[in-house]
Amino acid sequence: MYRFHVPDMTCGGCLRSVRQAIQRIDPQAQVDGDLESHVVTVASSQGEALLLSALDKAGFPARLLSQHEA
Ligand SMILES: [Cu+2]
């Protein structure tokens, strides 16, 4: 489980784009977001670097807040 800070995620459409970007590299990923704190939680078997680069390419640069085994 990862927690990312995604400052540019401001509405439900952004969250949908973020979810799609992650599920493009991991179709099984569970992605939830909180629009107020701009925090996205991701349950994925993919590594942090790949997830960050997928978000970056989708136009949502992110920063890893925390990571722990699911
Ligand atoms: Cu938006």
PDB file of the backbone (N, CA, C, O) and the ligand in Angstrom, with CONECT records:
HET     CU  A 101       1
ATOM      1  N   MET A   1       0.842  -1.201   0.000  1.00  0.00           N
ATOM      2  CA  MET A   1       0.000   0.000   0.000  1.00  0.00           C
ATOM      3  C   MET A   1       0.879   1.254   0.000  1.00  0.00           C
ATOM      4  O   MET A   1       1.807   1.398   0.796  1.00  0.00           O
ATOM      5  N   TYR A   2       0.550   2.131  -0.908  1.00  0.00           N
ATOM      6  CA  TYR A   2       1.292   3.388  -1.006  1.00  0.00           C
ATOM      7  C   TYR A   2       0.346   4.549  -0.703  1.00  0.00           C
ATOM      8  O   TYR A   2      -0.859   4.468  -0.944  1.00  0.00           O
ATOM      9  N   ARG A   3       0.908   5.610  -0.180  1.00  0.00           N
ATOM     10  CA  ARG A   3       0.181   6.874  -0.088  1.00  0.00           C
ATOM     11  C   ARG A   3       1.001   7.929  -0.815  1.00  0.00           C
ATOM     12  O   ARG A   3       2.172   8.161  -0.513  1.00  0.00           O
ATOM     13  N   PHE A   4       0.345   8.562  -1.786  1.00  0.00           N
ATOM     14  CA  PHE A   4       1.010   9.601  -2.576  1.00  0.00           C
ATOM     15  C   PHE A   4       0.329  10.942  -2.347  1.00  0.00           C
ATOM     16  O   PHE A   4      -0.891  11.014  -2.195  1.00  0.00           O
ATOM     17  N   HIS A   5       1.114  11.984  -2.325  1.00  0.00           N
ATOM     18  CA  HIS A   5       0.544  13.328  -2.360  1.00  0.00           C
ATOM     19  C   HIS A   5       0.528  13.773  -3.818  1.00  0.00           C
ATOM     20  O   HIS A   5       1.564  13.809  -4.481  1.00  0.00           O
ATOM     21  N   VAL A   6      -0.675  14.114  -4.311  1.00  0.00           N
ATOM     22  CA  VAL A   6      -0.861  14.509  -5.714  1.00  0.00           C
ATOM     23  C   VAL A   6      -1.510  15.896  -5.710  1.00  0.00           C
ATOM     24  O   VAL A   6      -2.735  16.013  -5.762  1.00  0.00           O
ATOM     25  N   PRO A   7      -0.686  16.943  -5.650  1.00  0.00           N
ATOM     26  CA  PRO A   7      -1.226  18.293  -5.428  1.00  0.00           C
ATOM     27  C   PRO A   7      -2.198  18.754  -6.505  1.00  0.00           C
ATOM     28  O   PRO A   7      -3.101  19.539  -6.218  1.00  0.00           O
ATOM     29  N   ASP A   8      -2.031  18.279  -7.745  1.00  0.00           N
ATOM     30  CA  ASP A   8      -2.880  18.763  -8.841  1.00  0.00           C
ATOM     31  C   ASP A   8      -4.194  17.996  -8.976  1.00  0.00           C
ATOM     32  O   ASP A   8      -4.985  18.279  -9.875  1.00  0.00           O
ATOM     33  N   MET A   9      -4.428  17.041  -8.100  1.00  0.00           N
ATOM     34  CA  MET A   9      -5.698  16.306  -8.137  1.00  0.00           C
ATOM     35  C   MET A   9      -6.736  17.094  -7.338  1.00  0.00           C
ATOM     36  O   MET A   9      -6.710  17.118  -6.107  1.00  0.00           O
ATOM     37  N   THR A  10      -7.648  17.735  -8.067  1.00  0.00           N
ATOM     38  CA  THR A  10      -8.562  18.670  -7.395  1.00  0.00           C
ATOM     39  C   THR A  10     -10.030  18.310  -7.559  1.00  0.00           C
ATOM     40  O   THR A  10     -10.874  18.893  -6.879  1.00  0.00           O
ATOM     41  N   CYS A  11     -10.366  17.369  -8.437  1.00  0.00           N
ATOM     42  CA  CYS A  11     -11.783  17.030  -8.598  1.00  0.00           C
ATOM     43  C   CYS A  11     -11.917  15.550  -8.945  1.00  0.00           C
ATOM     44  O   CYS A  11     -10.925  14.839  -9.106  1.00  0.00           O
ATOM     45  N   GLY A  12     -13.159  15.110  -9.056  1.00  0.00           N
ATOM     46  CA  GLY A  12     -13.400  13.708  -9.367  1.00  0.00           C
ATOM     47  C   GLY A  12     -12.837  13.288 -10.706  1.00  0.00           C
ATOM     48  O   GLY A  12     -12.434  12.139 -10.882  1.00  0.00           O
ATOM     49  N   GLY A  13     -12.807  14.222 -11.663  1.00  0.00           N
ATOM     50  CA  GLY A  13     -12.230  13.912 -12.969  1.00  0.00           C
ATOM     51  C   GLY A  13     -10.743  13.637 -12.863  1.00  0.00           C
ATOM     52  O   GLY A  13     -10.214  12.735 -13.513  1.00  0.00           O
ATOM     53  N   CYS A  14     -10.073  14.432 -12.031  1.00  0.00           N
ATOM     54  CA  CYS A  14      -8.642  14.205 -11.787  1.00  0.00           C
ATOM     55  C   CYS A  14      -8.427  12.829 -11.162  1.00  0.00           C
ATOM     56  O   CYS A  14      -7.539  12.079 -11.568  1.00  0.00           O
ATOM     57  N   LEU A  15      -9.247  12.514 -10.180  1.00  0.00           N
ATOM     58  CA  LEU A  15      -9.103  11.214  -9.508  1.00  0.00           C
ATOM     59  C   LEU A  15      -9.286  10.078 -10.507  1.00  0.00           C
ATOM     60  O   LEU A  15      -8.578   9.073 -10.461  1.00  0.00           O
ATOM     61  N   ARG A  16     -10.252  10.255 -11.414  1.00  0.00           N
ATOM     62  CA  ARG A  16     -10.480   9.232 -12.433  1.00  0.00           C
ATOM     63  C   ARG A  16      -9.240   9.085 -13.317  1.00  0.00           C
ATOM     64  O   ARG A  16      -8.832   7.968 -13.634  1.00  0.00           O
ATOM     65  N   SER A  17      -8.641  10.210 -13.715  1.00  0.00           N
ATOM     66  CA  SER A  17      -7.431  10.161 -14.539  1.00  0.00           C
ATOM     67  C   SER A  17      -6.282   9.491 -13.799  1.00  0.00           C
ATOM     68  O   SER A  17      -5.533   8.703 -14.376  1.00  0.00           O
ATOM     69  N   VAL A  18      -6.153   9.811 -12.520  1.00  0.00           N
ATOM     70  CA  VAL A  18      -5.101   9.209 -11.696  1.00  0.00           C
ATOM     71  C   VAL A  18      -5.309   7.695 -11.618  1.00  0.00           C
ATOM     72  O   VAL A  18      -4.365   6.919 -11.766  1.00  0.00           O
ATOM     73  N   ARG A  19      -6.556   7.292 -11.384  1.00  0.00           N
ATOM     74  CA  ARG A  19      -6.860   5.860 -11.282  1.00  0.00           C
ATOM     75  C   ARG A  19      -6.545   5.155 -12.604  1.00  0.00           C
ATOM     76  O   ARG A  19      -5.951   4.077 -12.613  1.00  0.00           O
ATOM     77  N   GLN A  20      -6.949   5.773 -13.725  1.00  0.00           N
ATOM     78  CA  GLN A  20      -6.690   5.158 -15.034  1.00  0.00           C
ATOM     79  C   GLN A  20      -5.198   5.039 -15.307  1.00  0.00           C
ATOM     80  O   GLN A  20      -4.737   4.029 -15.838  1.00  0.00           O
ATOM     81  N   ALA A  21      -4.451   6.064 -14.945  1.00  0.00           N
ATOM     82  CA  ALA A  21      -3.002   6.045 -15.191  1.00  0.00           C
ATOM     83  C   ALA A  21      -2.359   4.894 -14.445  1.00  0.00           C
ATOM     84  O   ALA A  21      -1.461   4.232 -14.965  1.00  0.00           O
ATOM     85  N   ILE A  22      -2.819   4.654 -13.223  1.00  0.00           N
ATOM     86  CA  ILE A  22      -2.242   3.572 -12.424  1.00  0.00           C
ATOM     87  C   ILE A  22      -2.718   2.221 -12.928  1.00  0.00           C
ATOM     88  O   ILE A  22      -1.939   1.271 -13.002  1.00  0.00           O
ATOM     89  N   GLN A  23      -3.994   2.136 -13.274  1.00  0.00           N
ATOM     90  CA  GLN A  23      -4.506   0.834 -13.717  1.00  0.00           C
ATOM     91  C   GLN A  23      -4.007   0.465 -15.112  1.00  0.00           C
ATOM     92  O   GLN A  23      -4.108  -0.692 -15.519  1.00  0.00           O
ATOM     93  N   ARG A  24      -3.473   1.434 -15.843  1.00  0.00           N
ATOM     94  CA  ARG A  24      -2.855   1.126 -17.129  1.00  0.00           C
ATOM     95  C   ARG A  24      -1.613   0.264 -16.924  1.00  0.00           C
ATOM     96  O   ARG A  24      -1.326  -0.613 -17.738  1.00  0.00           O
ATOM     97  N   ILE A  25      -0.881   0.507 -15.848  1.00  0.00           N
ATOM     98  CA  ILE A  25       0.312  -0.320 -15.597  1.00  0.00           C
ATOM     99  C   ILE A  25       0.019  -1.457 -14.624  1.00  0.00           C
ATOM    100  O   ILE A  25       0.811  -2.394 -14.520  1.00  0.00           O
ATOM    101  N   ASP A  26      -1.103  -1.392 -13.912  1.00  0.00           N
ATOM    102  CA  ASP A  26      -1.492  -2.472 -13.006  1.00  0.00           C
ATOM    103  C   ASP A  26      -3.021  -2.537 -12.932  1.00  0.00           C
ATOM    104  O   ASP A  26      -3.639  -1.884 -12.091  1.00  0.00           O
ATOM    105  N   PRO A  27      -3.621  -3.336 -13.825  1.00  0.00           N
ATOM    106  CA  PRO A  27      -5.083  -3.414 -13.900  1.00  0.00           C
ATOM    107  C   PRO A  27      -5.729  -3.835 -12.583  1.00  0.00           C
ATOM    108  O   PRO A  27      -6.893  -3.517 -12.336  1.00  0.00           O
ATOM    109  N   GLN A  28      -4.982  -4.548 -11.732  1.00  0.00           N
ATOM    110  CA  GLN A  28      -5.542  -5.018 -10.456  1.00  0.00           C
ATOM    111  C   GLN A  28      -5.450  -3.970  -9.349  1.00  0.00           C
ATOM    112  O   GLN A  28      -5.962  -4.191  -8.251  1.00  0.00           O
ATOM    113  N   ALA A  29      -4.813  -2.849  -9.617  1.00  0.00           N
ATOM    114  CA  ALA A  29      -4.551  -1.867  -8.552  1.00  0.00           C
ATOM    115  C   ALA A  29      -5.853  -1.304  -7.989  1.00  0.00           C
ATOM    116  O   ALA A  29      -6.809  -1.048  -8.721  1.00  0.00           O
ATOM    117  N   GLN A  30      -5.864  -1.120  -6.678  1.00  0.00           N
ATOM    118  CA  GLN A  30      -6.960  -0.420  -6.002  1.00  0.00           C
ATOM    119  C   GLN A  30      -6.489   1.007  -5.752  1.00  0.00           C
ATOM    120  O   GLN A  30      -5.435   1.228  -5.156  1.00  0.00           O
ATOM    121  N   VAL A  31      -7.282   1.974  -6.216  1.00  0.00           N
ATOM    122  CA  VAL A  31      -6.872   3.374  -6.124  1.00  0.00           C
ATOM    123  C   VAL A  31      -7.997   4.184  -5.493  1.00  0.00           C
ATOM    124  O   VAL A  31      -9.121   4.205  -5.994  1.00  0.00           O
ATOM    125  N   ASP A  32      -7.682   4.843  -4.400  1.00  0.00           N
ATOM    126  CA  ASP A  32      -8.649   5.731  -3.767  1.00  0.00           C
ATOM    127  C   ASP A  32      -7.992   7.073  -3.524  1.00  0.00           C
ATOM    128  O   ASP A  32      -6.783   7.165  -3.313  1.00  0.00           O
ATOM    129  N   GLY A  33      -8.809   8.110  -3.558  1.00  0.00           N
ATOM    130  CA  GLY A  33      -8.225   9.436  -3.371  1.00  0.00           C
ATOM    131  C   GLY A  33      -9.082  10.302  -2.477  1.00  0.00           C
ATOM    132  O   GLY A  33     -10.303  10.152  -2.422  1.00  0.00           O
ATOM    133  N   ASP A  34      -8.423  11.213  -1.776  1.00  0.00           N
ATOM    134  CA  ASP A  34      -9.122  12.214  -0.983  1.00  0.00           C
ATOM    135  C   ASP A  34      -8.826  13.583  -1.588  1.00  0.00           C
ATOM    136  O   ASP A  34      -7.687  14.051  -1.580  1.00  0.00           O
ATOM    137  N   LEU A  35      -9.872  14.211  -2.111  1.00  0.00           N
ATOM    138  CA  LEU A  35      -9.663  15.445  -2.867  1.00  0.00           C
ATOM    139  C   LEU A  35      -9.208  16.592  -1.962  1.00  0.00           C
ATOM    140  O   LEU A  35      -8.476  17.479  -2.403  1.00  0.00           O
ATOM    141  N   GLU A  36      -9.636  16.576  -0.705  1.00  0.00           N
ATOM    142  CA  GLU A  36      -9.268  17.690   0.164  1.00  0.00           C
ATOM    143  C   GLU A  36      -7.803  17.674   0.551  1.00  0.00           C
ATOM    144  O   GLU A  36      -7.138  18.710   0.569  1.00  0.00           O
ATOM    145  N   SER A  37      -7.307  16.483   0.861  1.00  0.00           N
ATOM    146  CA  SER A  37      -5.893  16.389   1.256  1.00  0.00           C
ATOM    147  C   SER A  37      -4.994  16.098   0.055  1.00  0.00           C
ATOM    148  O   SER A  37      -3.769  16.132   0.174  1.00  0.00           O
ATOM    149  N   HIS A  38      -5.605  15.808  -1.116  1.00  0.00           N
ATOM    150  CA  HIS A  38      -4.857  15.457  -2.328  1.00  0.00           C
ATOM    151  C   HIS A  38      -4.014  14.196  -2.128  1.00  0.00           C
ATOM    152  O   HIS A  38      -2.959  14.034  -2.742  1.00  0.00           O
ATOM    153  N   VAL A  39      -4.493  13.321  -1.269  1.00  0.00           N
ATOM    154  CA  VAL A  39      -3.764  12.088  -0.998  1.00  0.00           C
ATOM    155  C   VAL A  39      -4.437  10.926  -1.726  1.00  0.00           C
ATOM    156  O   VAL A  39      -5.654  10.751  -1.662  1.00  0.00           O
ATOM    157  N   VAL A  40      -3.621  10.142  -2.415  1.00  0.00           N
ATOM    158  CA  VAL A  40      -4.092   8.966  -3.135  1.00  0.00           C
ATOM    159  C   VAL A  40      -3.500   7.727  -2.471  1.00  0.00           C
ATOM    160  O   VAL A  40      -2.292   7.651  -2.245  1.00  0.00           O
ATOM    161  N   THR A  41      -4.352   6.766  -2.163  1.00  0.00           N
ATOM    162  CA  THR A  41      -3.851   5.496  -1.647  1.00  0.00           C
ATOM    163  C   THR A  41      -3.940   4.457  -2.764  1.00  0.00           C
ATOM    164  O   THR A  41      -4.944   4.358  -3.469  1.00  0.00           O
ATOM    165  N   VAL A  42      -2.873   3.697  -2.901  1.00  0.00           N
ATOM    166  CA  VAL A  42      -2.768   2.737  -3.999  1.00  0.00           C
ATOM    167  C   VAL A  42      -2.351   1.381  -3.436  1.00  0.00           C
ATOM    168  O   VAL A  42      -1.333   1.270  -2.753  1.00  0.00           O
ATOM    169  N   ALA A  43      -3.139   0.364  -3.725  1.00  0.00           N
ATOM    170  CA  ALA A  43      -2.735  -1.010  -3.435  1.00  0.00           C
ATOM    171  C   ALA A  43      -2.309  -1.617  -4.758  1.00  0.00           C
ATOM    172  O   ALA A  43      -3.138  -1.865  -5.633  1.00  0.00           O
ATOM    173  N   SER A  44      -1.020  -1.853  -4.900  1.00  0.00           N
ATOM    174  CA  SER A  44      -0.481  -2.310  -6.182  1.00  0.00           C
ATOM    175  C   SER A  44       0.780  -3.116  -5.946  1.00  0.00           C
ATOM    176  O   SER A  44       1.528  -2.877  -4.999  1.00  0.00           O
ATOM    177  N   SER A  45       0.997  -4.080  -6.836  1.00  0.00           N
ATOM    178  CA  SER A  45       2.225  -4.870  -6.755  1.00  0.00           C
ATOM    179  C   SER A  45       3.370  -4.182  -7.494  1.00  0.00           C
ATOM    180  O   SER A  45       4.515  -4.630  -7.432  1.00  0.00           O
ATOM    181  N   GLN A  46       3.054  -3.090  -8.195  1.00  0.00           N
ATOM    182  CA  GLN A  46       4.101  -2.364  -8.927  1.00  0.00           C
ATOM    183  C   GLN A  46       4.977  -1.558  -7.966  1.00  0.00           C
ATOM    184  O   GLN A  46       4.565  -1.206  -6.860  1.00  0.00           O
ATOM    185  N   GLY A  47       6.193  -1.281  -8.423  1.00  0.00           N
ATOM    186  CA  GLY A  47       7.127  -0.512  -7.596  1.00  0.00           C
ATOM    187  C   GLY A  47       6.808   0.969  -7.611  1.00  0.00           C
ATOM    188  O   GLY A  47       6.110   1.482  -8.486  1.00  0.00           O
ATOM    189  N   GLU A  48       7.348   1.628  -6.610  1.00  0.00           N
ATOM    190  CA  GLU A  48       7.115   3.053  -6.421  1.00  0.00           C
ATOM    191  C   GLU A  48       7.533   3.891  -7.635  1.00  0.00           C
ATOM    192  O   GLU A  48       6.815   4.808  -8.034  1.00  0.00           O
ATOM    193  N   ALA A  49       8.693   3.574  -8.221  1.00  0.00           N
ATOM    194  CA  ALA A  49       9.209   4.385  -9.319  1.00  0.00           C
ATOM    195  C   ALA A  49       8.287   4.325 -10.534  1.00  0.00           C
ATOM    196  O   ALA A  49       8.048   5.332 -11.201  1.00  0.00           O
ATOM    197  N   LEU A  50       7.775   3.129 -10.809  1.00  0.00           N
ATOM    198  CA  LEU A  50       6.882   2.952 -11.958  1.00  0.00           C
ATOM    199  C   LEU A  50       5.566   3.705 -11.745  1.00  0.00           C
ATOM    200  O   LEU A  50       5.046   4.331 -12.669  1.00  0.00           O
ATOM    201  N   LEU A  51       5.040   3.640 -10.537  1.00  0.00           N
ATOM    202  CA  LEU A  51       3.787   4.340 -10.218  1.00  0.00           C
ATOM    203  C   LEU A  51       3.990   5.853 -10.326  1.00  0.00           C
ATOM    204  O   LEU A  51       3.155   6.559 -10.891  1.00  0.00           O
ATOM    205  N   LEU A  52       5.095   6.336  -9.784  1.00  0.00           N
ATOM    206  CA  LEU A  52       5.368   7.778  -9.841  1.00  0.00           C
ATOM    207  C   LEU A  52       5.514   8.236 -11.286  1.00  0.00           C
ATOM    208  O   LEU A  52       5.036   9.312 -11.646  1.00  0.00           O
ATOM    209  N   SER A  53       6.164   7.436 -12.110  1.00  0.00           N
ATOM    210  CA  SER A  53       6.366   7.855 -13.497  1.00  0.00           C
ATOM    211  C   SER A  53       5.049   7.796 -14.270  1.00  0.00           C
ATOM    212  O   SER A  53       4.813   8.631 -15.144  1.00  0.00           O
ATOM    213  N   ALA A  54       4.190   6.824 -13.965  1.00  0.00           N
ATOM    214  CA  ALA A  54       2.877   6.768 -14.624  1.00  0.00           C
ATOM    215  C   ALA A  54       2.058   8.014 -14.271  1.00  0.00           C
ATOM    216  O   ALA A  54       1.393   8.589 -15.132  1.00  0.00           O
ATOM    217  N   LEU A  55       2.110   8.423 -13.009  1.00  0.00           N
ATOM    218  CA  LEU A  55       1.364   9.612 -12.592  1.00  0.00           C
ATOM    219  C   LEU A  55       1.933  10.860 -13.257  1.00  0.00           C
ATOM    220  O   LEU A  55       1.193  11.731 -13.716  1.00  0.00           O
ATOM    221  N   ASP A  56       3.239  10.927 -13.299  1.00  0.00           N
ATOM    222  CA  ASP A  56       3.897  12.075 -13.913  1.00  0.00           C
ATOM    223  C   ASP A  56       3.500  12.206 -15.376  1.00  0.00           C
ATOM    224  O   ASP A  56       3.178  13.299 -15.843  1.00  0.00           O
ATOM    225  N   LYS A  57       3.523  11.081 -16.103  1.00  0.00           N
ATOM    226  CA  LYS A  57       3.173  11.092 -17.531  1.00  0.00           C
ATOM    227  C   LYS A  57       1.731  11.485 -17.749  1.00  0.00           C
ATOM    228  O   LYS A  57       1.395  12.065 -18.781  1.00  0.00           O
ATOM    229  N   ALA A  58       0.861  11.174 -16.777  1.00  0.00           N
ATOM    230  CA  ALA A  58      -0.553  11.522 -16.898  1.00  0.00           C
ATOM    231  C   ALA A  58      -0.809  12.982 -16.508  1.00  0.00           C
ATOM    232  O   ALA A  58      -1.946  13.452 -16.559  1.00  0.00           O
ATOM    233  N   GLY A  59       0.242  13.689 -16.121  1.00  0.00           N
ATOM    234  CA  GLY A  59       0.086  15.105 -15.775  1.00  0.00           C
ATOM    235  C   GLY A  59      -0.194  15.355 -14.307  1.00  0.00           C
ATOM    236  O   GLY A  59      -0.644  16.434 -13.922  1.00  0.00           O
ATOM    237  N   PHE A  60       0.082  14.328 -13.474  1.00  0.00           N
ATOM    238  CA  PHE A  60      -0.143  14.463 -12.034  1.00  0.00           C
ATOM    239  C   PHE A  60       1.113  14.101 -11.260  1.00  0.00           C
ATOM    240  O   PHE A  60       1.196  13.030 -10.658  1.00  0.00           O
ATOM    241  N   PRO A  61       2.092  15.004 -11.280  1.00  0.00           N
ATOM    242  CA  PRO A  61       3.312  14.719 -10.516  1.00  0.00           C
ATOM    243  C   PRO A  61       2.969  14.471  -9.049  1.00  0.00           C
ATOM    244  O   PRO A  61       2.155  15.181  -8.459  1.00  0.00           O
ATOM    245  N   ALA A  62       3.594  13.467  -8.484  1.00  0.00           N
ATOM    246  CA  ALA A  62       3.242  13.022  -7.135  1.00  0.00           C
ATOM    247  C   ALA A  62       4.497  12.811  -6.308  1.00  0.00           C
ATOM    248  O   ALA A  62       5.610  12.705  -6.822  1.00  0.00           O
ATOM    249  N   ARG A  63       4.265  12.756  -4.998  1.00  0.00           N
ATOM    250  CA  ARG A  63       5.352  12.527  -4.056  1.00  0.00           C
ATOM    251  C   ARG A  63       4.911  11.396  -3.132  1.00  0.00           C
ATOM    252  O   ARG A  63       3.779  11.376  -2.649  1.00  0.00           O
ATOM    253  N   LEU A  64       5.810  10.470  -2.900  1.00  0.00           N
ATOM    254  CA  LEU A  64       5.474   9.338  -2.021  1.00  0.00           C
ATOM    255  C   LEU A  64       5.463   9.801  -0.568  1.00  0.00           C
ATOM    256  O   LEU A  64       6.433  10.387  -0.087  1.00  0.00           O
ATOM    257  N   LEU A  65       4.357   9.534   0.126  1.00  0.00           N
ATOM    258  CA  LEU A  65       4.251   9.899   1.543  1.00  0.00           C
ATOM    259  C   LEU A  65       4.633   8.722   2.425  1.00  0.00           C
ATOM    260  O   LEU A  65       5.376   8.880   3.393  1.00  0.00           O
ATOM    261  N   SER A  66       4.126   7.545   2.090  1.00  0.00           N
ATOM    262  CA  SER A  66       4.437   6.379   2.899  1.00  0.00           C
ATOM    263  C   SER A  66       4.165   5.118   2.114  1.00  0.00           C
ATOM    264  O   SER A  66       3.446   5.123   1.116  1.00  0.00           O
ATOM    265  N   GLN A  67       4.756   4.043   2.587  1.00  0.00           N
ATOM    266  CA  GLN A  67       4.618   2.753   1.910  1.00  0.00           C
ATOM    267  C   GLN A  67       4.680   1.676   2.973  1.00  0.00           C
ATOM    268  O   GLN A  67       5.563   1.696   3.830  1.00  0.00           O
ATOM    269  N   HIS A  68       3.752   0.736   2.923  1.00  0.00           N
ATOM    270  CA  HIS A  68       3.867  -0.423   3.809  1.00  0.00           C
ATOM    271  C   HIS A  68       3.287  -1.632   3.122  1.00  0.00           C
ATOM    272  O   HIS A  68       2.478  -1.513   2.202  1.00  0.00           O
ATOM    273  N   GLU A  69       3.705  -2.793   3.573  1.00  0.00           N
ATOM    274  CA  GLU A  69       3.212  -4.029   2.972  1.00  0.00           C
ATOM    275  C   GLU A  69       1.713  -4.135   3.193  1.00  0.00           C
ATOM    276  O   GLU A  69       1.211  -3.843   4.279  1.00  0.00           O
ATOM    277  N   ALA A  70       1.000  -4.559   2.148  1.00  0.00           N
ATOM    278  CA  ALA A  70      -0.463  -4.644   2.261  1.00  0.00           C
ATOM    279  C   ALA A  70      -0.868  -5.826   3.119  1.00  0.00           C
ATOM    280  O   ALA A  70      -2.059  -6.059   3.328  1.00  0.00           O
TER     281      ALA A  70
HETATM  282 CU    CU A 101      -9.943  17.711 -11.867  1.00  0.00          CU2+
END
